[in-house]
Amino acid sequence: MASRTRRRIRYAVVGLGHIAQASVLPAFARAKNNSELVALVSGDAEKLETLGRRYEVAHRFSYDHFAQCLPLVDAVYVCTPNTAHLRFAVEAALGGVHVLCEKPLAASDDDCRRMLAARDSGGVKFMTAYRLHFEPSTLAVVDLARRGQLGDLRYVTSSFSLRTTPGGIRTRPETGGGALWDIGIYCINAARMFFGAEPVRVSACAIPGARSDMPDVDETTSAWLHFDGDRLATFTCSFDAADVSTCRLVGTTGDVVLDPAFSTSEPIGYTVTTDGTTRRHKGRRVDQFAAELVYFSRCILDDVPPEPSAEEGAWDVHIIEALYRSMREGTAIALPAFADAVPHRGQRIALPPPATKPRLVNVQPPHD
């Protein structure tokens, strides 16, 4: 366990797929004030060797030897396929090691409950890796909506699509694939974040991916979420459509459009229209993954609970499971009451992005 006197939290990155190689490993260079990469865990020996040398990480472990890694670190960043999150998060938490876990938190409600139980039993910090909870433009829009600058918020609508390469982990059910799991979760979390509330009923329909060579998962999904106060969120996400990443909030006196809304490779900007006047805020590209590391390390060092919490991630998993149930049953699904902390402007962290893209080892980009 880390003590408050230690200046940097020691991390192991578990899973060396695309998100780890393209975003997480390079982020440590900008999070070095309080975060240090000291171990790598993977089932691929070549990845361990090549990336270990590139990032000067001496401690390298196979998945089978994960337990040997835990005494050397204070925290793990779990980047494995969705269905493998459970194993590594639970083992780390029960071993007294803090957990930062990629979204979706897990592949089922039951897995989420087991993660939360392990966190409580191990007495550790556990954060879901929602990078946009620290992104400056996103938090500015959250603040704008909550201060009533749009009047009473009525609806939120999002579109998130890209051309996904068939055959990867995102298009296989055994690894937790599907458009809703992989990118629809951004739209769900955004609606909850902007409303500062939880949906009470949800419904969805989907197009299976047979036409796109991903027949076992949903290729395109549309959904609506009914919030208390008769507020609505709708979204469409797709694995086989042009690149679109937008989110629009509409209130009684104005609206704001984030475009792009969910990107890591482009600056996130937004346009606000109120009282007949439109203002464009360009935003700038920041390292969203370095921000996660810096923030989570602060939480560990200062002994404060992180936001987004593990519960935040678990609730999105519950909503996704309800949406898939709605597809199967052809009806709206009621949800129980839930409340959790929400992000605020004080979480803003703006660190510069990497200057170049890292060379990938034994992994392909998940989309065009």
Summary of the structure (lengths in Angstrom):
residues: 368
radius of gyration: 19.8
end to end distance: 40.9
largest distance: 61.4
contacts: 1310
relative contact order: 0.18
helix: 37%
strand: 28%
